[in-house]
Amino acid sequence: MSCLSRVRVQNMGVARHVVCAMSGGVDSSVAALLLKKRGYHVTGVFMKNWDSLDERGVCTSERDCDDAYKVCRVLDMPFHQVSYVKEYWHEVFSNLLREYQKGRTPNPDIICNKHIKFKHFYQYAVSSLGADAMATGHYARTSLEDEEVFQQTHTPAPRPLFRDRLEIRNPVRLYQGADRLKDQTFFLSQISQDALRQTIFPLAGLTKDFVKKIAAEAGFHHVLKKKESMGICFIGERHFEDFILEYLEPKPGHFVSIEDGKIMGKHKGWFTFTLGQRARIGGQKDPWFVVDKDITTGEIFVGPTTNHPALLRDTVQTNRFHWITEEPPAELIRTQMMDCHFRFLHQMPLCPCTVTLNLDGSVWITAKRPLRALTPGQFAVLYKGDECLGSGKIVRLGPSEHTLQKRHLQLSRNPKNSEQSSESDS
């Protein structure tokens, strides 16, 4: 039995129009194939977000566009391409540069999905191409069946500052895909409720291996041969430091030992390093790891072990949290606290945590155990069971194990100061 014959196929009475985002990769190619098998009228659209040449002088986006076009030709689908280079520069890349200058480590993939794929592309699909729904090759699923997606309308009413408490709402929820190793809800954690309502994820119930088998049966050998895209798309194979210094002025400073304050070497800019990264310091044979940064002095603090206590902490604060359903869970609204799970890196194991809701919409997240290299600028993504609740950008870190150990040592050496401090507190 072929792989396709085991995938659910349906044929609606009226051919619904679905616009599928085509990247030139295996996932979006199989997503388009499955949509065609369900009887939909499918249009493939390739998005160009960045102007770039690889080391051989070949424009990688043009190569990907050609691969997407070949798939659409095989499937007898209309094909379009649209450029969001300008929008990507202003809404994603400029934001990335500002975050690096602030000493943070941003995640452009999450921001790209929020502003480009699930805002500009979504509006293009439903408004310009007249689509009943859009689709992508993400490994994720929602609470809607296909036919329910088609019943949604793209006429978002103006939202008041405060929602009418008597308003009856039935928000669409975002759930992890069947393939937990490939699950991409992490990257979708900032998208809008409006876009999610009109999005289909054809790969929701499939594994990556099964998707590859479908692609092989369909003859999509040109996309199967491609390496899976990893890392930041516009950097490609280049060294990150070389790339970022093309856009930001060097800010030389010192590497400083977190343990004794000794100057260990020099660097070209704090924005070329992230927490937890190995710092290659000239003249140092033993490995040192970035544990903190001070953008006012330009100093990068380093520790001699990969799990140094200065890299371990259990608490972060986010900016205003983006809830997929637009409002915090009822439990969190009622008690201001909630137990759930979170991650701040894609594919890291989900970590049990307690969330505290603040009046300004931000949240404090306290992990059940200290985690390595919690990093400002990254997104803390919350999960309750299979559901992805949304995310917030990490803007503040709690004290590290190293800081707590130093305080404990100081208090043990000066118990009188500790008693005086307790008396003044009371």
C-alpha positions, -999 to +999 in steps of 0.1 A: +000+000+000+014+034-009+019+061+017-006+084+000-033+058+002-029+058+040-034+096+043-069+108+048-083+121+015-116+140+011-134+157-017-157+186-009-187+194-031-173+228-039-136+231-047-121+253-020-092+276-029-062+271-007-030+291-011+000+271+000+033+287+011+060+270-010+097+271+002+112+247-023+116+221+005+101+187+011+076+197+037+058+224+018+059+203-014+042+174+004+017+198+020+007+210-014+004+174-027-019+165+002-041+195-003-045+185-040-054+150-030-081+164-007-098+179-038-089+215-032-079+241-058-044+249-047-022+278-056+015+276-047+033+309-037+070+313-031+080+341-008+114+359-013+124+375+020+161+381+015+185+391-013+216+369-010+243+350-028+260+319-015+298+312-015+296+303-052+277+335-062+244+317-067+212+333-053+199+307-030+163+321-030+162+317-068+173+281-065+146+275-040+120+293-061+129+270-091+124+239-069+090+252-057+080+259-093+090+224-104+067+209-077+038+231-088+043+221-124+042+184-115+010+189-095-006+211-122-009+240-098-008+278-104+024+293-092+032+328-080+061+344-063+060+375-041+087+396-026+087+407+011+124+418+010+115+453+021+090+442+048+116+416+061+143+442+064+121+467+083+101+443+105+125+414+111+161+422+103+162+457+117+146+444+149+173+417+150+201+443+148+185+464+176+182+434+198+219+425+193+229+461+201+210+457+234+230+426+243+202+402+236+200+372+213+169+374+191+150+346+173+143+359+137+123+328+128+096+335+153+095+372+143+094+362+106+064+340+111+046+367+131+052+396+107+058+380+072+043+346+068+012+350+091+006+387+084+017+399+050+015+366+033-018+357+050-033+390+039-020+385+003-035+350+002-070+358+014-073+394+000-053+394-032-056+358-043-091+353-028-082+322-009-106+304+014-076+294+036-038+294+036-016+264+043+020+258+053+043+228+057+047+233+095+045+203+118+016+216+140-021+214+143-051+235+154-084+228+170-102+232+137-110+206+110-105+218+074-142+225+068-143+247+100-114+267+086-133+274+054-162+288+075-140+315+090-142+350+074-115+375+070-134+405+084-118+412+118-139+437+137-122+466+154-112+454+189-120+476+219-093+482+245-112+459+269-132+429+257-169+427+265-170+400+293-204+389+280-190+382+245-191+345+236-157+334+222-145+302+207-108+308+200-088+285+178-061+267+197-026+256+185-014+221+193+018+202+189+021+181+157+022+143+158+060+142+152+072+156+185+108+157+173+098+180+144+070+199+162+072+236+151+047+252+174+077+269+191+082+290+159+044+297+156+040+310+192+036+346+182+011+344+153-023+361+154-056+344+161-070+358+128-043+341+108-045+309+127-083+307+121-077+305+083-046+282+083-044+245+075-014+224+085-016+193+062+014+177+080-003+179+114-006+141+118+025+130+100+061+122+109+090+136+089+100+101+078+065+095+064+066+129+046+098+119+029+083+086+018+053+105+003+078+128-015+097+099-029+065+082-042+055+115-058+088+118-076+100+150-057+136+138-058+150+173-064+136+185-030+145+153-012+182+157-021+183+192-004+199+196+030+174+206+057+176+243+065+192+249+098+201+281+117+194+317+105+184+315+068+201+348+056+235+339+072+238+306+054+273+290+057+290+322+068+306+326+102+281+346+124+308+371+136+318+380+101+282+384+090+270+406+119+301+429+117+289+438+081+260+456+097+272+467+132+303+487+140+329+467+160+328+474+198+360+460+211+361+450+247+376+425+272+368+390+282+368+390+320+368+359+343+336+358+363+355+341+392+383+366+399+379+395+375+410+388+356+412+400+320+414+370+297+416+385+263+398+408+238+367+406+216+353+426+187+318+432+201+295+418+228+268+413+201+290+386+185+285+363+215+255+347+233+252+332+267+265+297+270+286+300+238+322+289+239+345+320+238+375+314+217+401+335+235+435+339+219+463+324+240+439+303+261+442+265+258+414+256+281+377+263+270+359+293+285+322+300+281+302+332+280+282+336+312+272+373+311+276+406+292+278+442+302+270+464+273+278+496+292+315+486+297+317+462+267+329+434+290+320+398+283+322+376+314+334+341+310+336+309+331+359+279+329+332+252+326+303+246+303+278+243+332+293+270+354+269+282+381+269+317+365+250+300+336+224+283+357+192+301+368+156+293+372+136+326+367+129+349+338+106+377+331+091+383+296+076+414+280+039+415+274+030+379+268+013+369+235-015+344+241-025+324+210-062+326+222-057+364+228-064+360+266-045+342+294-060+308+305-089+312+330-068+295+357-041+322+354-066+350+354-083+336+384-053+329+406-025+349+389-004+317+390-004+285+369+017+253+366+026+243+330+057+237+309+080+259+288+110+259+265+132+288+252+150+268+225+134+247+198+136+209+205+148+214+241+129+192+265+098+208+280+105+220+315+079+221+343+074+257+356+052+280+375+039+311+357+030+344+375+009+370+356+018+406+361-006+436+358+012+449+327+006+416+309+042+403+313+049+370+331+074+357+355+084+321+347+100+300+375+114+266+363+113+236+387+151+233+383+179+257+372+184+258+334+216+265+315+219+297+295+185+313+298+190+342+274+175+377+270+159+381+236+149+345+232+112+336+235+098+317+264+071+295+249+045+280+273+027+246+269-003+231+287-004+194+277-003+194+239-014+230+236+010+258+228-003+288+248+019+314+232+052+332+240+069+362+254+103+376+248+127+372+277+137+407+289+150+400+324+168+372+342+166+361+378+199+357+398+223+329+387+234+301+410+268+318+411+253+350+424+232+331+450+263+311+461+283+344+466+255+359+486+252+328+508+290+329+513+289+366+523+261+360+547+278+330+563+309+351+568+290+381+582+261+367+602+257+400+620+251+419+588+225+392+580+207+398+613+208+435+609+194+432+574+165+410+587+157+435+615+157+464+591+134+444+567+110+438+596 
